[in-house]
């Protein structure tokens, strides 16, 4: 079993897996620090997948594989001098050809859509790969056509300076070498030296903007422990918020020793709360967001701390609650979590803000039953949270979701959307169904025990990366908190 006290002691450390995409940018910094760049290059060489591509082994997500494979091949071509490096590039090229031959269908099959910044980042990578002779001119092939999307979006940025107060900074490398003039070079770095808490964007900044920037270098040096780099770090507020949410959902904080560990984290959240704005995923990221604000509000009120509902309502748009400024499409997760905050603030079902979210969820159900979101690959994450937060507002919205969840449970008791079972997805479903049954609703006999037994056998990491940024990633302590919570909630609900 995972010990909640031990987990709480680890929370805030931003424990994330490494990604080929971000690591590939660090590997190109040989002229700035050869030791760090060589470590990153060695990581790239050691983490090519059997089919020749780079990215998450499972699940196969086309956007992740393409951006990681392009980045890795560019790094190896710039730096590689050995015959083995050339062989790896050739294998990568063959894998990229296979991916892009089916890319039109494959990219559409990725149910959550593109990874962060994909349509802006890939054209810059393709142009660079064409320039150094890795790939042929893409022209009207799918990777070539993306450049038109980038041009259209760049046109919208005309006159805008990319600073740390604009989310585009997290993907600053999408500017390439042709749009460097759009960077607000004096105001793009965070206090920790990063650009958007992104190793890739920070390495890009060092490579093309300021090679002597000590703070950016130190950020990467501290981030690239063991050679590889994660897709985003730190995310210490996000970790604290979601570990505490899972802990309190199961009532584990009622134990005095657990509560004592929780208080340190809730103190941190309260210190970083901004009146009227809420909170972001890290103290070193300048932009607060709707998701962390909604769940952070819920937690602060639950622990008897101060938080203003005006901060949550600041994210309300005409038809939904936004996550970040200038958001084109809504995140259903953010809106579901907004319901949790509104409920905590005492808003009843008739309130216009509550009705707005319920309409959004009714309109955006898949097959009339479940939901996808752009921040997490699995529909079980979004659907489980909808069941948990919507019960007191709309039972008719929940019932088809519960039925879908029960029907999609595998014979061994587990759940998994991508063709294989995961502890993370099983934990989400076990949480939702346990809470559904605790509220007096029906769940088929034996289903929860079957799921609990499977989860007890499969609770240890590593966990497949199901979260979406520029690459797929897994926030390990958050996943473990969900597992602990699910096991606790399912103890006495048979």
Buried (B, 14 or more C-beta within 10 A) or exposed (E): EBEBEEBBEEBBEBBBBBBBBBBBBBBBBBEBBEEBBBBBBBBBBEBBBEBBBBBBBEBBBBBBBBBBBBBBBBBBBBBBEEEEBEBBBEBBBEBBEBBBEEBEEBBEEBBBBBBBBBBBBBBBBBBBBBEEEBBEEBEEBBBBBBBEBBEEBBEEBEEEBBBBEBBBBBBBBBBBEEBEEBBBBEBBBBEBBBBBBBBBBBBBBBBBBBEEBEBBBEBBBEBBEEBBBBBBBBBBBBBBBBBBBBBBBBEBBEBEEBBEBBEEBBEBBBEBBEEEBBBBBBBBBBBBBBBBBBBBBBBBBBBEBEBBBEBBBBBBEEEBBBBBEEBEEBBBBBBBBBBBBBBBBEBEEEBEBBEBBBEBBEEBBEEEBBBBBBBBBBBBBBBBBBBBBBBBBBEEBBBBBBEBBBEBBBEEBBBBBBEEBBBBBBBBBBBBBBBBBBEEBEBEEEBBEBBBBBBEEBBEBEBBBBBBBBBBBBBBBBBBBBBBBBBBBBEEBE
